[in-house]
Amino acid sequence: MKERYIYIDRLKGFTIFLVVLGHIIPVLIEDKGAHKNELFLFIYSFHMPLFFFLSGYIVYKTIKIDSLKEYLQFVKNKGINLLIPMLSWPLLEQYCFTSKTDFSFETFLGVILEEIKNPGLWFLRMLFFFLIVYSIFHIVSERFNKRKLFIYDLVILIIDIALFLILCYLLQLEAIFHHLFYFIFLMIGVFLSKYDLLKTIIANKVILSLSLLFFIVSVGHYNDLIYLIDSSQIKILKFFISVFAIIIFYHIAKNISLSNWFDNSICFLGRKSLVIYVTHFMFLTIFSKSMLLPVDISFFFLALIAVPLSLIMIYFCLLISKIVELFPIFNFLLYGVRIKK
């Protein structure tokens, strides 16, 4: 990634750390207790919308499709990068980390079909689907909005969302509005990446200050109200929390001054975010329920335990990826890295 986008690597590094931290908490605390914990709720109030926002921001900067050949190549590349690991890791778990393993073809096919329908690595399937829909927006926008007028792209986006809903229905995807929720954040990333006016607006000191104030207040209410109001109201609250979080953390990542070592470390995590995401589930499977903490543990003490464990887990994920890199076929299957000729 070019130097001027280093802040995106910082933000990706921060976000993947939140993902690992959010997943390790239910390992440390019984599930029911974890879902009532303040640290867990804080992370889950915005971390995945932030991840999809970053995906949208990056895809606009990096993807250029000017012909049918380039479009087909784009679909092929994203299929390899995202869908191959999505299927390979569950098969690895099935045949390497399960004591009672049926090696029949029916079992093998059953695992694949189940992962296509209800993937454990759901982010990968959802992102692939989103990128296909985004690519249609990209092609139409490049053809009919060469002057980059915001209102034209807004109209194209509305049409694209209608197509998105139709595809969700035809593919019989469950939780259509759940998919739409995250797709909107991917497109927020695309629009912010494309339009400098939006960058100027969110950099305004008044906007930043109000976003920080509303973020603090709304996160507190999210923790209190998540079990008292219905899911649609929670989604609306989560939407605004996530928007405020994007404005705040985008500004911090772009303007913060860090030591070279720390900055390089967090940016490295950002560049390896997909590797960390797919690998850390293996550790969660191995260590699940191996260490249970009191359900009523405080925010501070849980962070004191969970943060170092998350960093250790991330380190081992990176170590495993370095080993896997030595074996091109496994690097292809587990991380979607194409085998060089």
ZIPE-V286326 format. One record per residue. N is the residue number from 1. PSI is psi as a letter, one per 20 degrees, with the letter a starting at -180 (none if undefined). OMEGA is omega as a letter, one per 40 degrees, with the letter a starting at -180 (none if undefined). NEAR is the number of other ideal C-beta (glycine too) atoms within 8 Angstrom. Layout:
{{N:PSI:OMEGA:NEAR} {N:PSI:OMEGA:NEAR}}
This chain:
{{1:p:a:7} {2:q:a:4} {3:h:a:4} {4:i:i:4} {5:j:a:10} {6:h:i:10} {7:h:i:9} {8:h:i:13} {9:g:i:13} {10:g:a:15} {11:h:i:14} {12:g:i:13} {13:g:i:15} {14:g:a:12} {15:g:i:14} {16:h:i:16} {17:g:i:12} {18:h:i:11} {19:g:a:14} {20:g:i:13} {21:g:i:13} {22:h:i:11} {23:h:a:11} {24:h:a:13} {25:g:i:15} {26:i:i:11} {27:h:a:12} {28:h:a:13} {29:q:i:16} {30:q:a:8} {31:g:a:7} {32:h:i:7} {33:h:a:10} {34:h:a:12} {35:i:i:9} {36:i:a:8} {37:p:a:13} {38:g:i:7} {39:g:i:12} {40:g:a:14} {41:h:i:13} {42:g:a:9} {43:g:a:12} {44:i:i:9} {45:i:a:13} {46:i:a:12} {47:h:i:12} {48:h:i:10} {49:h:i:15} {50:h:i:16} {51:g:i:12} {52:h:i:15} {53:g:a:15} {54:h:i:13} {55:g:i:13} {56:g:i:16} {57:g:a:13} {58:g:a:13} {59:h:i:13} {60:h:a:12} {61:h:a:7} {62:h:a:6} {63:p:i:8} {64:p:a:5} {65:o:a:11} {66:i:a:5} {67:r:i:6} {68:h:i:5} {69:g:i:6} {70:h:i:10} {71:g:i:11} {72:h:i:8} {73:h:i:8} {74:g:i:11} {75:g:a:10} {76:g:a:8} {77:g:a:8} {78:h:i:11} {79:g:i:10} {80:g:a:11} {81:h:a:9} {82:g:a:13} {83:h:i:11} {84:g:i:12} {85:h:a:16} {86:h:a:13} {87:h:a:11} {88:g:a:10} {89:g:i:14} {90:h:i:14} {91:h:i:11} {92:g:i:11} {93:g:a:11} {94:g:a:11} {95:i:a:8} {96:h:a:6} {97:j:i:8} {98:p:a:8} {99:g:i:3} {100:o:a:4} {101:p:i:8} {102:o:a:6} {103:j:a:6} {104:q:i:6} {105:h:a:5} {106:g:i:7} {107:g:i:11} {108:g:i:10} {109:h:i:8} {110:g:i:8} {111:g:a:11} {112:g:a:10} {113:h:i:8} {114:h:i:9} {115:h:i:13} {116:h:a:8} {117:g:a:6} {118:m:a:6} {119:p:i:11} {120:g:i:8} {121:m:a:14} {122:h:a:8} {123:h:a:9} {124:g:i:13} {125:g:a:13} {126:g:i:10} {127:g:i:11} {128:g:i:12} {129:g:a:12} {130:g:a:13} {131:h:i:11} {132:g:i:10} {133:g:i:13} {134:h:a:14} {135:h:i:13} {136:g:i:10} {137:g:a:13} {138:g:a:11} {139:g:a:10} {140:g:a:12} {141:g:i:11} {142:h:a:9} {143:g:a:7} {144:i:a:7} {145:l:a:12} {146:h:i:6} {147:i:i:5} {148:l:i:8} {149:p:a:7} {150:g:a:9} {151:h:i:6} {152:g:i:11} {153:h:i:13} {154:g:i:8} {155:g:i:8} {156:h:i:13} {157:g:i:11} {158:g:i:8} {159:g:a:9} {160:h:i:13} {161:h:i:11} {162:g:i:8} {163:g:i:10} {164:g:a:12} {165:h:i:10} {166:g:i:8} {167:g:i:10} {168:g:a:11} {169:g:a:9} {170:h:i:6} {171:i:i:7} {172:l:i:5} {173:p:i:9} {174:q:i:4} {175:l:a:6} {176:g:a:10} {177:h:i:7} {178:g:i:7} {179:g:a:13} {180:h:i:12} {181:g:a:11} {182:h:i:13} {183:h:i:13} {184:h:i:10} {185:h:i:15} {186:g:a:15} {187:h:i:12} {188:g:i:12} {189:g:i:17} {190:g:a:14} {191:g:i:12} {192:h:i:13} {193:h:a:10} {194:h:a:8} {195:o:i:9} {196:h:i:5} {197:g:i:7} {198:h:i:9} {199:g:i:9} {200:g:a:8} {201:g:a:8} {202:i:i:13} {203:i:i:8} {204:p:a:8} {205:h:i:5} {206:g:i:6} {207:g:i:11} {208:g:a:13} {209:g:i:8} {210:h:i:8} {211:g:i:13} {212:g:i:10} {213:g:a:8} {214:h:i:10} {215:g:a:12} {216:g:a:8} {217:g:a:8} {218:h:i:12} {219:g:i:11} {220:g:i:8} {221:h:i:9} {222:g:i:14} {223:h:a:11} {224:h:a:7} {225:i:a:11} {226:h:a:9} {227:j:a:3} {228:h:a:5} {229:r:a:6} {230:r:a:5} {231:h:i:5} {232:h:i:6} {233:h:i:9} {234:g:i:12} {235:g:i:10} {236:g:i:8} {237:g:i:12} {238:h:i:12} {239:g:a:11} {240:h:i:10} {241:g:a:14} {242:h:i:14} {243:g:i:10} {244:g:a:13} {245:g:i:13} {246:g:a:14} {247:g:a:12} {248:g:a:12} {249:h:i:11} {250:g:i:12} {251:g:i:11} {252:g:a:8} {253:h:a:12} {254:h:a:7} {255:i:a:6} {256:q:i:7} {257:o:a:3} {258:r:i:8} {259:q:a:5} {260:g:a:6} {261:g:a:6} {262:g:a:8} {263:g:i:11} {264:h:a:8} {265:g:a:9} {266:h:i:13} {267:h:i:12} {268:g:i:9} {269:h:i:14} {270:g:i:16} {271:h:a:9} {272:j:a:11} {273:g:a:12} {274:h:i:10} {275:g:a:11} {276:g:a:15} {277:g:a:11} {278:h:a:13} {279:h:a:12} {280:i:i:14} {281:h:i:11} {282:g:i:12} {283:h:i:11} {284:h:i:11} {285:g:a:9} {286:g:a:7} {287:j:a:8} {288:p:i:7} {289:j:i:5} {290:i:a:5} {291:o:a:7} {292:p:i:6} {293:r:i:9} {294:p:a:5} {295:h:a:9} {296:k:i:5} {297:q:a:9} {298:r:i:6} {299:g:a:8} {300:g:a:6} {301:h:i:8} {302:g:i:15} {303:h:a:9} {304:h:i:8} {305:g:a:10} {306:h:a:13} {307:g:i:9} {308:h:i:8} {309:h:i:10} {310:g:i:12} {311:h:i:9} {312:g:i:8} {313:g:i:12} {314:g:i:14} {315:g:a:8} {316:h:i:9} {317:g:i:13} {318:h:i:11} {319:g:i:8} {320:g:a:10} {321:h:i:12} {322:h:i:8} {323:g:a:8} {324:h:i:11} {325:h:a:8} {326:i:a:5} {327:n:a:8} {328:h:a:8} {329:h:i:7} {330:h:i:8} {331:h:i:12} {332:g:a:13} {333:g:a:9} {334:h:a:13} {335:j:i:12} {336:k:i:12} {337:o:a:8} {338:q:a:6} {339:p:i:8} {340:p:a:4} {341:none:none:2}}
